[in-house]
């Protein structure tokens, strides 16, 4: 039974590492300058006001609704 849990833990770790790698690769290719949902440029004023934003105003509003 412990083999089952060990394998599940290994798969979870592998999945997490792959997800993080994809996320960081996406950030490197597009940065925070473009919306993660629609791909449009995030206005400089929004990025200055909220440096960690990853969506344009319109997509953020839709995500919050």
C-alpha positions as CSV (number, residue, x, y, z in Angstrom):
1,X,0.0,0.0,0.0
2,X,2.9,2.4,0.7
3,X,4.1,1.9,-2.9
4,X,0.8,3.4,-4.0
5,X,1.1,6.4,-1.8
6,X,4.8,6.9,-2.8
7,X,3.9,6.8,-6.5
8,X,1.0,9.2,-5.9
9,X,3.3,11.6,-4.1
10,X,5.9,11.4,-7.0
11,X,3.2,12.1,-9.6
12,X,1.9,15.1,-7.6
13,X,5.4,16.5,-7.3
14,X,6.0,16.0,-11.0
15,X,2.7,17.6,-11.9
16,X,3.4,20.6,-9.7
17,X,6.9,21.1,-11.2
18,X,5.5,20.9,-14.7
19,X,2.8,23.4,-13.9
20,X,5.3,25.8,-12.4
21,X,7.7,25.4,-15.3
22,X,4.8,26.2,-17.8
23,X,3.8,29.2,-15.7
24,X,7.3,30.7,-15.5
25,X,7.9,30.0,-19.2
26,X,4.7,31.9,-20.0
27,X,5.8,34.8,-17.8
28,X,9.2,34.9,-19.6
29,X,7.6,34.9,-23.0
30,X,4.9,37.5,-22.3
31,X,5.7,38.9,-18.9
32,X,3.1,40.9,-17.1
33,X,2.7,43.3,-20.0
34,X,-0.1,41.3,-21.6
35,X,-3.3,39.9,-20.1
36,X,-3.2,36.2,-19.3
37,X,-6.8,35.8,-20.5
38,X,-7.2,37.8,-23.7
39,X,-3.5,38.5,-24.6
40,X,-4.1,42.2,-25.0
41,X,-1.5,44.7,-23.6
42,X,-2.1,45.7,-20.0
43,X,-2.0,49.6,-19.9
44,X,1.2,51.0,-18.2
45,X,-0.9,52.9,-15.7
46,X,-2.6,49.7,-14.5
47,X,0.7,47.9,-14.2
48,X,2.1,50.9,-12.3
49,X,-0.8,50.9,-9.9
50,X,-1.0,47.1,-9.5
51,X,2.4,45.6,-10.4
52,X,1.3,42.1,-9.8
53,X,-1.8,42.3,-12.1
54,X,-2.0,39.6,-14.7
55,X,-5.2,40.7,-16.4
56,X,-6.5,43.8,-18.2
57,X,-9.3,45.7,-16.5
58,X,-12.0,44.1,-18.6
59,X,-10.9,40.5,-18.0
60,X,-10.4,41.2,-14.3
61,X,-13.9,42.5,-14.0
62,X,-15.2,39.3,-15.8
63,X,-13.1,37.1,-13.5
64,X,-14.6,38.8,-10.4
65,X,-18.2,38.5,-11.5
